[in-house]
Amino acid sequence: MAKRIVWSLQATEQKNEILSYWYHRNKSLEYPRKFNNLLVSAINCIAEFSYPRILTDIDGVFVKIVRNYKIFYQEDLYCIYIISIWDTRQDPENLKSILT
């Protein structure tokens, strides 16, 4: 049985910023739609099949890699909590402040 997906406010804002960036950069909705579908598919995969998973340095936080982005999440018996969507081309020092 698939787990329920719960988005944090931070992750929702990050996703919207990423989609907005690609829309303005390409002047088209085509890539943002494709990328959003890719994110939804990856997150649904996490919810359906929670193993194998990649553990981070932060206890209880896992990561799913989708192209140049990392989806950070936590889970319990019933839910997947999406914490952050991180563009891996950014300064990794900024990531520490987001996840802690």
PLY file of the C-alpha trace (Angstrom):
ply
format ascii 1.0
element vertex 100
property float x
property float y
property float z
element edge 99
property int vertex1
property int vertex2
end_header
0.00 0.00 0.00
1.34 3.43 -0.95
1.98 5.94 1.79
0.38 9.38 1.93
2.60 12.22 0.70
2.87 15.38 2.81
4.71 18.40 1.41
6.37 20.91 3.72
5.80 24.58 2.98
9.51 24.91 2.19
9.46 22.04 -0.33
6.32 23.41 -1.99
7.92 26.83 -2.37
11.13 25.30 -3.74
9.20 23.24 -6.28
7.24 26.31 -7.40
10.45 28.34 -7.72
12.07 25.62 -9.84
9.05 25.34 -12.12
8.82 29.12 -12.41
12.52 29.35 -13.25
12.18 26.83 -16.08
9.04 28.51 -17.39
10.71 31.93 -17.55
13.95 30.55 -18.92
12.31 28.58 -21.74
9.24 30.80 -22.27
7.20 27.62 -22.42
5.18 25.39 -20.10
6.42 22.21 -21.77
9.56 21.58 -19.69
8.04 22.65 -16.33
5.18 20.20 -16.94
7.57 17.40 -17.83
9.75 18.15 -14.82
6.75 18.30 -12.49
5.59 14.92 -13.82
9.09 13.56 -13.22
9.03 14.80 -9.60
5.56 13.38 -8.99
6.60 10.05 -10.48
9.73 9.88 -8.30
7.78 10.76 -5.16
5.08 8.23 -5.96
7.85 5.65 -6.38
9.14 6.55 -2.90
5.63 6.18 -1.48
5.02 2.84 -3.20
8.45 1.25 -2.76
10.41 2.75 0.12
13.43 0.48 -0.43
16.21 0.84 -1.49
16.72 4.33 -0.14
19.70 6.59 0.42
20.31 7.75 3.98
21.79 11.22 4.53
24.06 12.47 7.31
20.96 13.69 9.14
19.29 10.97 11.18
16.00 9.81 9.63
16.33 11.91 6.47
16.55 10.14 3.12
17.23 11.40 -0.39
15.95 10.53 -3.85
17.98 11.82 -6.81
16.07 13.14 -9.82
18.37 14.53 -12.52
20.18 17.52 -10.97
17.87 17.65 -7.98
17.66 15.84 -4.67
14.38 15.25 -2.89
14.94 15.10 0.86
12.26 13.28 2.82
11.37 11.53 6.04
8.90 8.75 6.49
6.86 6.96 9.08
4.51 4.02 8.86
1.82 5.94 6.96
3.36 9.06 5.40
6.23 10.39 3.33
7.19 13.92 4.40
8.86 15.90 1.62
11.27 18.28 3.37
13.16 19.92 0.53
13.94 19.83 -3.17
17.55 20.81 -3.72
19.32 21.77 -6.95
22.68 20.01 -6.67
24.40 22.78 -8.63
24.06 25.13 -5.63
26.52 25.71 -2.80
26.26 22.70 -0.44
26.78 24.96 2.59
23.32 26.43 1.97
21.82 22.96 2.16
22.92 22.53 5.77
20.91 25.56 6.83
17.81 24.28 5.04
17.86 20.77 6.50
18.78 21.61 10.09
0 1
1 2
2 3
3 4
4 5
5 6
6 7
7 8
8 9
9 10
10 11
11 12
12 13
13 14
14 15
15 16
16 17
17 18
18 19
19 20
20 21
21 22
22 23
23 24
24 25
25 26
26 27
27 28
28 29
29 30
30 31
31 32
32 33
33 34
34 35
35 36
36 37
37 38
38 39
39 40
40 41
41 42
42 43
43 44
44 45
45 46
46 47
47 48
48 49
49 50
50 51
51 52
52 53
53 54
54 55
55 56
56 57
57 58
58 59
59 60
60 61
61 62
62 63
63 64
64 65
65 66
66 67
67 68
68 69
69 70
70 71
71 72
72 73
73 74
74 75
75 76
76 77
77 78
78 79
79 80
80 81
81 82
82 83
83 84
84 85
85 86
86 87
87 88
88 89
89 90
90 91
91 92
92 93
93 94
94 95
95 96
96 97
97 98
98 99
